[in-house]
Amino acid sequence: MKPEGQNNFSQKSRSSPDSSTENNSSSSDSEMEFVGTSAQGILKHKNKDERKISELKRMLAETEINLKAQQEKGSMLENCIKDKDDLIKTLQLSIDLVSQTKEMTIQKLQIQMMDLQSSLDLSRIAIKDNDGGNRAPAHDKVVKERKELNMENGKFREGNDQIVEIEKILKSKEEEIARLEFKIDESKLKIVKLEGAVKAKDEKIVKMKEILSEYNGTEYNKDDDEFVFLGFSKVPSIKLVTLPNFEPFASAFEDIPSAGRGWMVIQRRIDGSFDDVISSKLKPGCGDLGGEFWLGLEKLHKMTTNRRMELYIQLVDFDDVSAYARYDHFVIGGAKENYKLLCIGKYSGNAGDAFSSHINQPFDDFNLFRSMTYHPSKWWGTMNCNLNGIYQKSKVELLTPDGIWWGNWNLGKRISLKSCKMLIRPVVSQV
């Protein structure tokens, strides 16, 4: 099966000697989705995902409404508790005032009783001392004092009645305070339960957002019923790539032990099998997903401008020594710019930076000004590297840029490479 036109890649699958693949990949894009399926399976998968997304969005909206209602209810309970606390403080002040009044009344009545008792004692002494003619006036005085004593006793009883009434009021207030305190404890318990429910809702919302983000395409699809491309059992990591406003196409994915998972193969050179066709297939792509392969300039332009991509290049020489170069921002221009290398970002690796000098260089095969002795490099210029040139089956010095080489560190000579591979993946944003 070849990627020309609709990616009619050759039926023969070959595995790269230095490739390392696994069955699952775990990187993606906010606007592109990688799934392994046929066109019919894609539509079925897409409809299924859209239903899941709609259902998750509906559940998320309902959860947020319920959470808002619970928060409003909790706020109302807090206001109610505050009002009850104010009422308790008012009642406590009333109780303190009544208690003080009660004590003052009791003290006043006790003083009056003492005064009455003193008056009574004096009256008895006067009655005893006065006999004969003075008995009648003394008797009248005693009667008068007894009346006064009865009046004071009545006041005393009235005071006692007031004290009893005050005690009843105090008891009622204390019972009311007890009821309010019980309601406050009950309300606090409800608030604790509501807080637990709110926390559970928050956790559920976070989980649902994570699930929704997965279905929105921030990770590779990991459905158990993922389709398999029959005839490519030796390359199990082939998946279908979909981009906005672009025809879906197949590509191979690999995991690099030292660089992470989910790398998409955009170029592989191992034996020179597509040397005769690559010049005419640079834009749509060509080759075998399991062997020599070139994704195509138009797809590279769409992918690298759709989201920030990092580039990983693996190199092996004919002494079986391997090296790599990694760049953190790989961008290819469009057809109007002759697919110029717009950016590659920061370099890291152990192969040396042979690619930075090619920035702002258009793709060489689209150069309109060619001489009679011109040899197209099928690469971004002819500066310090070329991975799309003619494959050499042994270690030789290249006399033109049209070969597979990287850097001029071997005594300033271009030395052919045994194999190479280019891979990209979305840059994971770090918070």
LORO-903256 format. One line per field, with one value per residue (C-alpha): residue number from 0; x, y, z. Coordinates in steps of 0.001 Angstrom, whole numbers, padded with zeros to 6 digits. Layout:
n c(NUM, ...)
c1 c(X, ...)
c2 c(Y, ...)
c3 c(Z, ...)
This chain:
n c(0, 1, 2, 3, 4, 5, 6, 7, 8, 9, 10, 11, 12, 13, 14, 15, 16, 17, 18, 19, 20, 21, 22, 23, 24, 25, 26, 27, 28, 29, 30, 31, 32, 33, 34, 35, 36, 37, 38, 39, 40, 41, 42, 43, 44, 45, 46, 47, 48, 49, 50, 51, 52, 53, 54, 55, 56, 57, 58, 59, 60, 61, 62, 63, 64, 65, 66, 67, 68, 69, 70, 71, 72, 73, 74, 75, 76, 77, 78, 79, 80, 81, 82, 83, 84, 85, 86, 87, 88, 89, 90, 91, 92, 93, 94, 95, 96, 97, 98, 99, 100, 101, 102, 103, 104, 105, 106, 107, 108, 109, 110, 111, 112, 113, 114, 115, 116, 117, 118, 119, 120, 121, 122, 123, 124, 125, 126, 127, 128, 129, 130, 131, 132, 133, 134, 135, 136, 137, 138, 139, 140, 141, 142, 143, 144, 145, 146, 147, 148, 149, 150, 151, 152, 153, 154, 155, 156, 157, 158, 159, 160, 161, 162, 163, 164, 165, 166, 167, 168, 169, 170, 171, 172, 173, 174, 175, 176, 177, 178, 179, 180, 181, 182, 183, 184, 185, 186, 187, 188, 189, 190, 191, 192, 193, 194, 195, 196, 197, 198, 199, 200, 201, 202, 203, 204, 205, 206, 207, 208, 209, 210, 211, 212, 213, 214, 215, 216, 217, 218, 219, 220, 221, 222, 223, 224, 225, 226, 227, 228, 229, 230, 231, 232, 233, 234, 235, 236, 237, 238, 239, 240, 241, 242, 243, 244, 245, 246, 247, 248, 249, 250, 251, 252, 253, 254, 255, 256, 257, 258, 259, 260, 261, 262, 263, 264, 265, 266, 267, 268, 269, 270, 271, 272, 273, 274, 275, 276, 277, 278, 279, 280, 281, 282, 283, 284, 285, 286, 287, 288, 289, 290, 291, 292, 293, 294, 295, 296, 297, 298, 299, 300, 301, 302, 303, 304, 305, 306, 307, 308, 309, 310, 311, 312, 313, 314, 315, 316, 317, 318, 319, 320, 321, 322, 323, 324, 325, 326, 327, 328, 329, 330, 331, 332, 333, 334, 335, 336, 337, 338, 339, 340, 341, 342, 343, 344, 345, 346, 347, 348, 349, 350, 351, 352, 353, 354, 355, 356, 357, 358, 359, 360, 361, 362, 363, 364, 365, 366, 367, 368, 369, 370, 371, 372, 373, 374, 375, 376, 377, 378, 379, 380, 381, 382, 383, 384, 385, 386, 387, 388, 389, 390, 391, 392, 393, 394, 395, 396, 397, 398, 399, 400, 401, 402, 403, 404, 405, 406, 407, 408, 409, 410, 411, 412, 413, 414, 415, 416, 417, 418, 419, 420, 421, 422, 423, 424, 425, 426, 427, 428, 429, 430)
c1 c(000000, 001584, 000627, 000357, -002965, -005043, -001968, -001918, 001052, 002673, 001321, 004764, 005733, 009290, 010608, 013475, 016534, 016727, 013029, 011423, 007635, 004929, 001203, -000007, 000919, -000126, 000352, -002137, -003286, -006164, -007234, -005995, -006779, -004798, -006805, -006172, -009236, -010725, -012782, -016017, -014501, -013434, -017006, -018325, -015611, -016290, -020058, -019419, -016987, -019351, -022155, -019834, -018679, -022298, -023271, -020222, -020920, -024554, -023472, -020871, -023462, -025921, -023167, -022172, -025840, -026229, -022976, -024131, -027442, -025609, -023309, -026289, -027986, -024817, -024662, -028293, -027555, -024550, -026707, -029354, -026719, -025443, -028992, -029456, -026155, -027298, -030636, -028827, -026640, -029752, -031483, -028374, -028285, -031995, -031309, -028411, -030590, -033462, -031046, -029640, -033169, -034149, -031176, -031832, -035518, -034658, -032157, -034697, -037384, -034968, -034140, -037854, -038494, -035699, -037167, -040636, -039246, -037527, -040748, -042668, -040193, -040392, -044194, -044212, -041854, -044051, -047174, -045493, -044280, -047593, -050398, -053510, -054428, -051766, -052985, -055535, -053147, -050544, -053168, -054093, -050434, -050021, -053074, -051668, -048278, -049903, -051749, -048494, -046868, -049663, -049172, -045450, -046158, -048438, -045669, -043296, -045623, -046054, -042273, -042075, -044671, -042576, -039515, -041388, -042553, -039000, -037743, -040357, -039224, -035600, -036429, -038314, -035400, -032959, -035134, -035322, -031522, -031137, -033447, -031530, -028195, -029557, -030701, -027284, -025548, -027967, -027276, -023504, -023852, -025775, -023048, -020393, -022410, -022890, -019180, -018504, -021012, -019461, -015999, -017291, -018907, -015643, -013734, -016371, -016171, -012371, -012644, -015314, -013193, -010268, -012488, -013879, -010387, -009432, -012410, -011635, -008313, -005690, -004498, -004310, -007441, -007128, -010419, -010318, -012067, -009399, -009221, -006144, -004731, -004733, -001604, 000560, 000959, 004714, 004014, 001301, 001560, 000068, -002749, -004987, -004268, -007002, -006341, -008808, -009859, -007513, -007908, -007129, -003900, -002042, 001269, 003462, 004136, 007007, 008182, 011751, 013062, 015243, 012782, 009305, 006207, 004027, 006516, 005132, 007497, 007705, 010783, 012804, 015804, 017250, 017895, 017264, 014062, 012312, 015262, 013651, 010299, 010980, 011717, 008196, 006498, 008012, 004768, 002222, 004689, 005788, 007268, 006246, 005073, 007187, 010239, 011590, 009028, 008472, 005318, 005102, 005699, 002043, 001211, 004296, 003172, -000345, 000884, 003645, 001456, -001572, 000265, 003780, 005833, 009227, 011549, 013710, 016322, 018009, 021236, 023275, 026574, 028145, 030122, 026719, 027337, 024091, 023471, 020515, 019549, 016466, 014754, 011847, 009938, 009725, 007757, 007449, 005983, 003319, 003417, 003576, 006807, 008239, 007827, 010542, 012057, 010665, 011845, 013430, 013788, 016417, 018873, 019847, 021528, 024885, 024924, 025742, 023528, 023737, 020183, 020058, 021954, 019020, 016497, 014653, 015809, 013069, 012830, 015495, 013440, 011024, 013811, 013035, 016609, 018620, 021778, 022633, 024773, 022263, 021651, 018448, 019059, 015377, 016080, 016099, 019130, 022612, 024314, 025362, 023090, 020705, 018595, 016581, 019445, 020491, 021170, 024687, 025031, 028443, 030546, 031727, 032629, 029835, 030938, 027601, 024947, 022612, 023210, 022374, 024776, 024867, 027536, 031078, 032929, 034790, 037815, 035418, 034017, 030465, 030305, 027285, 025038, 023640, 020173, 018241, 014799, 012814, 009972, 007686, 005167, 003205, 005116, 003564, 002867, 004303, 002385)
c2 c(000000, 003342, 006890, 008217, 009981, 008273, 006545, 003439, 002003, -001165, -004490, -005703, -004855, -004622, -003837, -001417, -003013, -000211, 000410, -000419, -000527, -001392, -002040, 001090, 004802, 007563, 011008, 013170, 016582, 018833, 018910, 015583, 012014, 008844, 005624, 002349, 001562, 001346, 004193, 002518, 001802, 005461, 006680, 004179, 005201, 008881, 008527, 006498, 009103, 011965, 010231, 009668, 013285, 014558, 012304, 013356, 017035, 016572, 014757, 017435, 020219, 018423, 017869, 021533, 022609, 020221, 021451, 025066, 024177, 022364, 025338, 027731, 025431, 025344, 029165, 029382, 027000, 029061, 032223, 030375, 029253, 032809, 034076, 031373, 032296, 035937, 034847, 032713, 035659, 037857, 035226, 034815, 038562, 038428, 035571, 037454, 040555, 038548, 036808, 040129, 041524, 038412, 038753, 042453, 041788, 039025, 041255, 044090, 041790, 040374, 043913, 044737, 041553, 042461, 045948, 044467, 042022, 044855, 046884, 043868, 043350, 047008, 046841, 043864, 045640, 048738, 046648, 044969, 048241, 050089, 048925, 050645, 053948, 053577, 050139, 051468, 053738, 050997, 048554, 050898, 051244, 047460, 047083, 049688, 048030, 044636, 046091, 047465, 044081, 042345, 044761, 044053, 040320, 040749, 042562, 039792, 037119, 039165, 039319, 035564, 035130, 037358, 035276, 032076, 033655, 034773, 031267, 029872, 032355, 031410, 027720, 028369, 030384, 027651, 025051, 027270, 027695, 023916, 023445, 026040, 024453, 021076, 022621, 024264, 020921, 019364, 022136, 021760, 018047, 018843, 021296, 018622, 016218, 018898, 019661, 015952, 015878, 018988, 017427, 014237, 016327, 018212, 014943, 013617, 016777, 016508, 012869, 013635, 016463, 014058, 011543, 014280, 015521, 011997, 011840, 015334, 014023, 015026, 011420, 008572, 006461, 003407, 001630, -002122, -002632, -000777, -002053, -003765, -003237, -006733, -007541, -005416, -007800, -007136, -003427, -003530, 000160, 001493, 003956, 006213, 009936, 012545, 016275, 019164, 019616, 016899, 013368, 010692, 008784, 005866, 006107, 004014, 004835, 003804, 004164, 005318, 003981, 007022, 009621, 008396, 007026, 007905, 008946, 009038, 007889, 010480, 009084, 005855, 004912, 001391, -000042, 002497, 000806, 004081, 005923, 005676, 007177, 009612, 012566, 012450, 011587, 014144, 016066, 013194, 010694, 007218, 003938, 001155, 001762, -001204, -000347, 002716, 005451, 009162, 010760, 013610, 017375, 018407, 016160, 017421, 021010, 020282, 018434, 020832, 023920, 022322, 021919, 022343, 019233, 017992, 016105, 013066, 011807, 008384, 007705, 004493, 004277, 001233, 000456, 000032, 003069, 004933, 008556, 010921, 014566, 016076, 019419, 020817, 022901, 021475, 023588, 023161, 025874, 025349, 024932, 028708, 028778, 025700, 023816, 025882, 024705, 027511, 026380, 023443, 024910, 023925, 021090, 018231, 014887, 013291, 013361, 017062, 019858, 019513, 020703, 024270, 025648, 024596, 026950, 029169, 026924, 025790, 022126, 021601, 019670, 022640, 025056, 026492, 027619, 024526, 024191, 021421, 019662, 020093, 017090, 017519, 016709, 016061, 017870, 021367, 022749, 021214, 022572, 020027, 016985, 015072, 012055, 011726, 011279, 008174, 005228, 003723, 000068, 000566, 003224, 005624, 009272, 011157, 013506, 015351, 016266, 013680, 010913, 009944, 011756, 013873, 016501, 016927, 015794, 012904, 014952, 017331, 014573, 013438, 009784, 007637, 006281, 002773, 003883, 006841, 007590, 010778, 010833, 013547, 013907, 016753, 018690, 018056, 021399, 021667, 023579)
c3 c(000000, -001122, -000093, -003689, -004196, -001504, 000052, -002128, -000313, -001687, -000443, 000540, 004144, 005338, 008795, 009355, 011022, 013541, 014159, 017500, 017573, 020084, 019707, 021438, 021025, 023364, 021777, 019858, 018825, 019820, 016158, 014784, 015688, 015023, 014746, 012940, 010836, 007369, 005886, 007026, 010453, 010704, 010124, 012669, 015136, 014506, 015066, 018206, 019558, 018727, 020654, 023575, 023501, 023394, 026292, 028335, 027649, 028734, 031919, 032626, 032224, 034556, 037119, 037053, 037527, 040467, 041959, 041694, 043395, 046197, 046692, 046883, 049396, 051486, 051395, 052591, 055463, 056487, 056552, 058595, 061110, 061365, 062080, 064720, 066354, 066556, 068093, 070674, 071637, 072048, 074194, 076306, 076943, 077913, 080316, 081880, 082295, 083832, 086195, 087347, 087846, 089819, 092160, 092743, 093473, 095936, 097704, 097929, 099327, 101875, 103063, 103332, 105321, 107701, 108141, 108788, 111287, 113130, 113131, 114466, 117283, 118236, 118217, 120556, 122974, 122902, 123626, 126547, 128084, 127721, 130094, 131402, 129756, 127150, 126016, 123568, 121656, 121615, 120356, 117577, 116671, 116610, 114385, 112052, 111949, 111312, 108361, 107046, 107646, 105744, 102888, 102874, 103009, 100010, 098189, 099202, 097844, 094678, 094404, 094852, 092130, 089864, 090664, 089793, 086531, 085749, 086447, 084049, 081389, 082005, 081700, 078442, 077051, 078004, 076258, 073171, 073211, 073472, 070474, 068461, 069350, 068222, 064930, 064515, 065042, 062562, 060043, 060518, 059831, 056645, 055617, 056168, 054018, 051358, 051365, 050867, 048016, 046452, 046699, 045083, 042322, 041779, 041477, 039093, 036969, 036789, 035768, 033162, 031745, 031442, 029653, 027414, 026582, 025529, 023149, 021863, 020590, 023169, 023343, 020881, 020682, 022911, 022189, 022663, 019322, 017311, 013741, 012349, 008846, 007382, 005427, 007713, 010636, 010630, 011156, 013867, 014713, 011481, 012170, 010162, 010527, 010112, 009771, 009389, 005766, 004546, 003211, 005893, 005325, 006930, 008724, 011014, 014675, 016909, 020481, 021063, 024412, 025022, 023689, 024642, 022953, 019990, 017273, 013737, 010975, 008177, 006376, 006377, 004188, 004372, 000888, -001914, -003087, -003950, -005534, -008979, -007950, -005131, -007415, -008851, -005538, -003178, -002730, -002258, -000721, -001713, -000530, 001819, 005399, 006507, 004406, 002649, 003063, 002467, 003913, 001405, 001600, 001557, 004535, 006367, 005774, 007094, 010172, 011221, 010810, 012488, 015795, 017145, 016311, 017411, 015043, 015852, 013364, 013765, 011862, 011411, 009527, 007848, 011010, 012746, 014928, 015652, 016545, 016752, 016314, 017914, 017218, 019251, 016645, 013110, 010586, 006798, 004553, 001899, -001860, -002477, -000469, -002245, 001056, 002700, 006006, 008179, 011590, 013447, 016942, 019493, 018757, 021087, 020436, 019649, 015833, 015585, 014301, 010518, 009825, 011222, 008233, 006005, 007659, 005149, 002289, -000162, -001046, -003693, -006268, -006553, -007561, -010981, -011736, -012680, -014704, -017133, -014518, -011727, -009443, -007416, -003748, -002976, 000298, 001794, 000022, -000228, 002869, 005523, 005141, 002890, 003845, 000623, -001846, -003770, -001459, -001474, -000479, 001138, 002835, 000142, -000243, -002014, -004779, -004965, -002358, -003953, -001373, 002185, 004499, 007657, 008358, 007058, 010178, 008523, 007389, 005644, 003406, 002703, 003808, 002933, 005724, 006047, 007191, 008556, 009865, 010592, 013132, 014521, 017340, 018943, 021578, 024990, 026669, 030202, 032813)
